[in-house]
Amino acid sequence: MINDKCFDKNCRECPRLSLFLDDVQERYPDYYCRPVPPFGAKEARFLIVGLAPGMHGANRTGRPFTGDYAGVLLYQMLHKHGFANLDHSEAVDDDLILIDCRITNAVKCLPPNNKPVGAEINACNDFLASELRALPSDAIVMVLGGIAHRAVIKALGIRQVEYKFQHAAVHDVGRFRLIDSYHCSRYNINTRRLTEKMFNEVFIKARELLEN
């Protein structure tokens, strides 16, 4: 079960990120501008790991993949495959509920230019490791992008070279299985690196793994 070690809303461990959030808060006083907590069912068997909050999405609203383009296709897929009661996520006070699913990020704070540095990914890795340890043994973890993939592998304490990121690949990492997907970012969708069909197929695979 998820516990307090999985998240610290007052964390300011990373100087660059903390200063950047302070600057963004000055420019956008109504934005959340803090470490963004995981969202979803506390005992979920399906965990989705993204990269980091988006400037005008999670950093604005305080919920992962909420309020920006990156969450549009994600929440459509979650609803389509029975992991959410709605097909969109607009604000923390909407009626969205995740079903047997939870969403988190490898880095909990907004990074400049959406690019956390290695030290920041490492500083947040203990939170991710705690969240992974809390998963049930029949869980499925979906990572969105190579950075999230490597963060999960690091959090598990296993060798990166033995678990290479590849879209739609499934890895047996011991207590659970890990499935890779390209990130559902605007750039990846616009360039068709990730299509709706490709993303749907990954969700089909995730649902099949959970059911079997």
C-alpha positions, 0 to 999 in steps of 0.5 A: 500500500502507498505510504508517506515515503512515496512523496514529500510535498515540501521537498526542496532537495534540488536547488535548481528545481526549487529556484525555478519553481519560485520563479514560476510562482512569481510569474503565475501566482495561481499555479500549484508550483510544488512537488506534484503528488501521485494520483489514483487508487492507493492499492492499484495494480497498474502504475504509470510512470511519466517523466515530470510535471508540465509547466502548464499542466501538472505544475499548474493544476497539481495533478499528473497529466492534468490540464495540458496536451500530454494528458489528452490521449493518456486519459482517453486510453485509461477510460477506454480500457477501464482504468478511469471513469472519465476520458479527460482530466481537467482539474483536481476538483473534477469527478475523475476517478482512476480504477486499479490505476495510479499515475506518478512521475520520475521527477516530482517537480517541474524542470526547466525546459522539461529536462531534469538533470541526472542529479535531480532524477537521482534525488527523486529516485527514493520516492519512486523506489518506495512507490514500487516497493508498495506495489502488489506482486501481480502489478504492471508498471507502464513507463512513458519514455526512456528517462522514466524507464531508466528511473524505474530500473535504477529504483529497482537496483538492477542493471540498466544494460539488461533492460533496454527501453523499447516501445511496447517491450515487456520486461520481467523485473522480478516482483512485477512486469514493466511495459515500455511506451513512448511518452504521449507528449505533443512532440511525439504525437505530432511527429507520429513517433507515437500514434493513437494505434500504437498507444492503444496497443500498449494499453491492450497489452497492459490489460492482458497482462493484468488479467492473466 
